């Protein structure tokens, strides 16, 4: 049995190491996972209560159209219900976008170091991925604009960018969109947008109202703390959403995910508290990195990428032995950096203490 030729070269996605595996392998009793940008404060108590209540309906299929959730999110964002589509995480919306709009030989533009699922799903469809190098860890929008041709179908902008955590501002995105041809769909992946506190983050809802060829992606996996339930969504022009819906699998989001997300979107006090704690944690880590003489990319999500000046794999393994799981830059195209999720105050302090020990043991990269 031979698979389709467009997938034979694709790598299998490698997630961060799970806590249970690290405990078992290294004989540790305490492990702190700061590798997958999860919310260390969990999810809203209201979301947990909604999940418990939904157990009574476990034998029933979910609402295929996620009608109640769609209405609630539409009201919260100030958009029409036909401007929303839900998926099993925003990952599935990325998959559906590629399936709906790309065919063999199409071109798609993205950053060289960004969320890998863009390239993965585009190449499954036989599209050609044009990767533009980051500029100081940030999307080079001028470079991406110059790469657009008549064959370009989709441009992907991860903002804040994963793995670097950097941000393109509202002014930068607006200047970019003003020059993008109408035949090109621009995807603004905003998985971490709720963490932003700068006041310069793009207003994607306004942009969607202005441009028919813009779609924004968001998720309940990050600040809402529902990662295991896999639910995210896209916001766009009704025509774009309809095209994506045509390739959506029936019942693609679960009853539990819909119920939890519905409760979570209504508990913005919890979200505000998580954002405040994240900002404090990011400030703490930034101060510690500065004191240690380490340079980090400006971070605008719930993670930070810091150059430790040493082989990333060695630092990753040194931290792992001390029960701290981070993401090694050697797996992300940054051989002397690590990406670390902002944890609770206690987790952040334990990470810094462990990092100081590891850096004292690992030689600086020549």
C-alpha positions as CSV (number, residue, x, y, z in Angstrom):
1,X,0.0,0.0,0.0
2,X,1.5,3.3,-1.1
3,X,0.5,6.6,0.5
4,X,-0.1,9.7,-1.6
5,X,3.2,11.2,-2.8
6,X,2.5,14.5,-1.2
7,X,2.9,13.1,2.3
8,X,5.9,10.7,2.1
9,X,8.4,13.4,3.1
10,X,6.3,14.9,5.9
11,X,7.6,14.5,9.5
12,X,5.3,13.2,12.2
13,X,4.4,15.9,14.7
14,X,6.5,15.6,17.9
15,X,4.7,17.1,20.9
16,X,6.4,18.0,24.2
17,X,7.2,15.2,26.5
18,X,4.3,14.2,28.8
19,X,4.7,14.5,32.5
20,X,3.9,10.8,33.2
21,X,6.6,9.7,30.7
22,X,9.3,11.9,32.3
23,X,8.4,10.7,35.8
24,X,8.7,7.1,34.7
25,X,11.9,7.5,32.7
26,X,13.8,9.6,35.2
27,X,12.3,8.3,38.5
28,X,11.0,11.7,39.5
29,X,8.1,12.4,41.8
30,X,7.6,16.0,40.7
31,X,7.7,17.3,37.1
32,X,6.7,20.7,35.9
33,X,5.7,20.9,32.3
34,X,6.4,24.3,30.6
35,X,6.6,23.0,27.1
36,X,3.2,23.2,25.4
37,X,2.0,26.7,26.3
38,X,-0.9,25.4,28.5
39,X,-2.6,27.5,31.1
40,X,-1.0,26.7,34.5
41,X,-4.1,27.9,36.2
42,X,-6.4,25.4,34.5
43,X,-9.9,26.4,33.3
44,X,-12.8,28.3,34.6
45,X,-14.7,26.4,37.4
46,X,-17.8,27.2,35.4
47,X,-16.4,25.2,32.5
48,X,-15.6,22.2,34.7
49,X,-19.2,22.3,36.1
50,X,-20.5,22.3,32.5
51,X,-18.4,19.3,31.6
52,X,-19.8,17.4,34.7
53,X,-23.4,18.3,33.7
54,X,-22.8,17.1,30.1
55,X,-21.9,13.5,31.3
56,X,-25.6,12.7,31.4
57,X,-25.7,13.2,27.6
58,X,-22.6,11.2,26.7
59,X,-24.6,8.7,24.5
60,X,-25.8,11.5,22.3
61,X,-24.1,13.0,19.3
62,X,-23.1,16.7,19.7
63,X,-24.7,19.5,17.9
64,X,-23.1,19.4,14.5
65,X,-23.4,23.1,14.0
66,X,-22.4,24.1,17.6
67,X,-25.4,26.4,17.5
68,X,-25.4,27.6,21.1
69,X,-21.7,28.1,21.2
70,X,-21.7,29.9,17.9
71,X,-24.4,32.3,19.2
72,X,-22.4,33.0,22.4
73,X,-19.1,33.6,20.7
74,X,-20.8,35.7,18.0
75,X,-22.3,37.9,20.7
76,X,-19.0,38.2,22.6
77,X,-17.1,39.2,19.5
78,X,-19.8,41.3,17.9
79,X,-20.0,39.3,14.6
80,X,-22.7,37.4,12.8
81,X,-23.2,33.7,13.5
82,X,-22.4,32.9,9.8
83,X,-19.0,34.4,10.3
84,X,-17.9,31.5,12.6
85,X,-16.7,28.0,12.2
86,X,-15.6,25.6,14.9
87,X,-13.0,22.8,14.8
88,X,-11.2,20.3,17.0
89,X,-8.8,23.0,18.0
90,X,-7.8,25.7,15.6
91,X,-5.5,23.0,14.2
92,X,-8.5,21.5,12.5
93,X,-9.6,24.8,11.1
94,X,-6.1,25.1,9.5
95,X,-6.6,21.6,8.0
96,X,-10.0,22.6,6.7
97,X,-8.6,25.8,5.2
98,X,-6.0,23.8,3.3
99,X,-8.5,21.3,2.1
100,X,-11.0,23.9,1.0
101,X,-8.7,26.3,-0.9
102,X,-5.6,24.5,-2.0
103,X,-4.9,22.2,-4.9
104,X,-1.8,20.7,-6.5
105,X,0.6,23.4,-7.6
106,X,-0.9,26.3,-5.6
107,X,1.5,28.4,-3.6
108,X,1.2,29.4,0.0
109,X,3.3,31.9,1.9
110,X,4.4,31.6,5.6
111,X,7.3,32.4,7.9
112,X,10.3,30.1,8.0
113,X,10.0,29.5,11.7
114,X,6.4,29.4,12.7
115,X,3.6,26.9,13.6
116,X,4.5,23.8,11.5
117,X,0.9,22.8,10.8
118,X,0.5,25.4,8.1
119,X,3.2,23.8,6.0
120,X,2.2,20.3,7.0
121,X,-1.4,20.7,5.8
122,X,-0.6,22.7,2.7
123,X,1.8,20.1,1.5
124,X,-0.7,17.3,2.0
125,X,-2.8,19.1,-0.6
126,X,0.2,19.3,-2.9
127,X,0.7,23.1,-2.5
128,X,4.1,24.7,-2.6
129,X,5.2,26.3,0.6
130,X,7.1,29.6,0.3
131,X,8.9,30.3,3.6
132,X,10.2,33.8,4.3
133,X,12.9,34.1,7.0
134,X,11.8,35.9,10.2
135,X,13.3,39.3,10.8
136,X,14.4,39.6,14.5
137,X,12.1,36.7,15.3
138,X,9.1,38.5,13.7
139,X,7.2,38.0,10.5
140,X,8.8,39.9,7.6
141,X,5.6,41.2,6.1
142,X,7.4,43.1,3.3
143,X,9.2,39.9,2.4
144,X,6.0,37.9,2.5
145,X,4.2,40.5,0.3
146,X,7.0,40.3,-2.3
147,X,6.6,36.5,-2.4
148,X,3.0,36.7,-3.4
149,X,2.3,35.6,-7.1
150,X,-0.8,34.8,-9.2
151,X,-0.4,31.2,-7.9
152,X,-0.6,32.3,-4.2
153,X,-3.8,31.2,-2.5
154,X,-3.1,31.6,1.3
155,X,-0.7,33.7,3.4
156,X,-0.3,32.5,7.0
157,X,0.6,35.0,9.8
158,X,0.9,33.6,13.3
159,X,0.5,36.5,15.7
160,X,1.9,36.3,18.3
161,X,4.3,33.9,16.5
162,X,4.9,30.4,17.7
163,X,7.7,29.7,18.6
164,X,9.3,33.1,19.0
165,X,6.4,34.9,20.8
166,X,6.9,38.1,18.8
167,X,4.1,40.3,17.5
168,X,3.2,42.2,14.4
169,X,1.4,45.4,15.3
170,X,-2.0,46.7,14.2
171,X,-0.3,49.3,12.0
172,X,1.9,46.7,10.4
173,X,-0.9,44.3,9.6
174,X,-3.1,47.0,8.2
175,X,-0.3,48.3,5.9
176,X,0.3,44.7,4.7
177,X,-3.4,43.9,4.0
178,X,-3.8,47.1,2.0
179,X,-1.3,45.7,-0.5
180,X,-2.4,42.0,-0.6
181,X,-4.2,41.0,-3.8
182,X,-7.9,40.1,-3.3
183,X,-7.4,36.6,-4.6
184,X,-5.1,35.8,-1.6
185,X,-6.6,34.6,1.7
186,X,-4.8,36.0,4.7
187,X,-5.0,33.8,7.8
188,X,-4.3,35.6,11.1
189,X,-3.6,32.8,13.6
190,X,-4.3,34.5,17.0
191,X,-4.1,31.5,19.4
192,X,-2.5,33.7,22.0
193,X,-4.2,37.0,21.4
194,X,-6.0,37.0,24.7
195,X,-2.7,37.4,26.6
196,X,-1.8,40.6,24.8
197,X,-1.6,43.8,26.9
198,X,0.3,46.2,24.6
199,X,-2.7,48.0,23.1
200,X,-1.0,47.6,19.7
201,X,-2.4,44.2,18.8
202,X,-4.4,44.1,15.5
203,X,-8.1,44.4,15.7
204,X,-8.9,41.4,13.5
205,X,-12.6,41.8,13.9
206,X,-12.4,45.2,12.3
207,X,-10.1,43.9,9.6
208,X,-12.5,41.1,8.8
209,X,-15.2,43.7,8.3
210,X,-13.0,45.6,5.9
211,X,-11.4,42.7,4.0
212,X,-13.3,39.7,2.6
213,X,-10.0,37.8,2.2
214,X,-9.1,37.8,6.0
215,X,-9.8,35.1,8.5
216,X,-8.7,35.0,12.1
217,X,-8.2,31.8,14.1
218,X,-8.6,31.5,17.8
219,X,-8.7,28.7,20.3
220,X,-10.0,27.6,23.7
221,X,-6.8,25.6,24.3
222,X,-4.6,28.4,25.6
223,X,-5.9,31.1,28.0
224,X,-9.3,29.3,28.4
225,X,-7.5,26.1,29.6
226,X,-9.5,23.6,27.5
227,X,-6.6,22.1,25.6
228,X,-7.6,18.5,26.1
229,X,-11.1,19.1,24.8
230,X,-9.8,20.3,21.4
231,X,-11.9,23.2,20.4
232,X,-11.0,26.3,18.4
233,X,-12.7,28.5,15.8
234,X,-12.3,30.7,12.7
235,X,-13.8,34.2,12.2
236,X,-14.2,35.4,8.6
237,X,-16.5,36.6,5.8
238,X,-19.6,34.4,5.4
239,X,-18.5,33.2,2.0
240,X,-15.2,32.0,3.3
241,X,-16.8,30.3,6.3
242,X,-19.3,28.6,4.0
243,X,-16.4,27.2,1.9
244,X,-14.7,25.8,5.0
245,X,-18.0,24.3,6.2
246,X,-18.3,22.4,3.0
247,X,-15.2,20.3,3.9
248,X,-15.9,20.1,7.7
249,X,-16.6,16.6,9.0
250,X,-20.0,16.1,10.8
251,X,-19.9,16.3,14.6
252,X,-16.3,17.5,14.5
253,X,-16.5,19.0,18.0
254,X,-17.7,17.1,21.1
255,X,-20.6,17.8,23.5
256,X,-18.1,18.3,26.3
257,X,-16.0,20.7,24.3
258,X,-19.0,22.8,23.3
259,X,-20.4,22.9,26.8
260,X,-17.1,23.8,28.4
261,X,-16.4,26.5,25.8
262,X,-19.8,28.0,26.2
263,X,-19.3,28.3,29.9
264,X,-15.7,29.5,29.5
265,X,-16.5,32.4,27.1
266,X,-19.0,33.7,29.6
267,X,-16.4,33.8,32.5
268,X,-14.2,36.7,31.4
269,X,-13.3,37.4,35.0
270,X,-11.3,34.2,35.0
271,X,-9.6,35.1,31.7
272,X,-8.7,38.5,33.1
273,X,-7.1,36.9,36.2
274,X,-5.1,34.5,34.0
275,X,-3.9,37.4,31.8
276,X,-2.8,39.4,34.8
277,X,-0.9,36.4,36.3
278,X,0.7,35.7,32.9
279,X,1.9,39.3,32.6
280,X,3.5,39.1,36.1
281,X,5.1,35.8,35.2
282,X,6.5,37.1,32.0
283,X,7.9,40.2,33.7
284,X,9.6,38.0,36.3
285,X,11.2,35.7,33.7
286,X,12.3,38.6,31.6
287,X,14.0,40.2,34.7
288,X,15.7,37.0,35.6
289,X,17.0,36.5,32.0
290,X,18.3,40.0,32.0
291,X,20.2,39.4,35.3
292,X,21.6,36.2,33.8
293,X,22.8,38.0,30.7
294,X,20.4,36.0,28.4
295,X,18.6,37.6,25.5
296,X,15.0,36.7,24.8
297,X,12.6,37.7,22.0
298,X,10.0,40.2,23.1
299,X,7.1,37.9,24.2
300,X,3.4,38.7,23.7
301,X,1.8,35.3,24.5
302,X,2.2,32.9,27.4
303,X,5.6,31.7,26.5
304,X,9.1,33.2,25.8
305,X,12.0,32.0,23.7
306,X,15.3,32.8,25.2
307,X,18.8,32.3,23.8
308,X,20.8,30.4,26.4
309,X,24.0,30.6,24.4
310,X,24.5,26.9,24.7
311,X,23.4,23.8,22.8
312,X,19.7,23.7,23.2
313,X,19.6,19.9,23.5
314,X,22.0,19.9,26.4
315,X,20.1,22.6,28.3
316,X,16.8,20.8,27.5
317,X,18.1,17.5,28.9
318,X,19.7,19.2,31.9
319,X,16.4,20.8,32.8
320,X,14.6,17.5,32.1
321,X,16.8,15.7,34.7
322,X,15.6,18.3,37.2
323,X,12.0,17.7,36.4
324,X,11.4,20.7,34.2
325,X,10.0,20.1,30.7
326,X,10.6,23.0,28.2
327,X,10.7,23.0,24.4
328,X,14.2,22.7,23.0
329,X,15.1,25.1,20.3
330,X,17.0,22.4,18.5
331,X,13.6,21.0,17.5
332,X,12.4,24.4,16.3
333,X,15.3,25.8,14.3
334,X,16.9,27.7,17.1
335,X,19.9,25.6,18.2
336,X,20.9,27.7,21.2
337,X,17.5,28.7,22.5
338,X,14.7,27.2,24.6
339,X,11.0,28.0,24.6
340,X,9.4,28.1,28.0
341,X,5.7,28.5,28.9
342,X,4.9,31.0,31.6
343,X,3.9,29.0,34.7
344,X,2.7,29.9,38.1
345,X,5.0,31.9,40.4
346,X,6.2,28.7,42.1
347,X,6.8,27.0,38.7
348,X,8.6,30.0,37.3
349,X,10.9,30.2,40.4
350,X,11.7,26.5,40.2
351,X,12.5,26.8,36.5
352,X,14.9,29.7,37.0
353,X,16.7,27.9,39.8
354,X,17.0,24.8,37.6
355,X,18.2,26.9,34.6
356,X,20.9,28.5,36.7
357,X,22.2,25.1,37.7
358,X,22.1,23.8,34.2
359,X,23.9,26.8,32.7
360,X,26.6,26.4,35.2
361,X,27.2,22.9,33.9
362,X,26.8,23.3,30.1
363,X,29.6,25.0,28.2
364,X,28.8,28.2,26.3
365,X,28.5,27.6,22.5
366,X,31.6,28.7,20.7
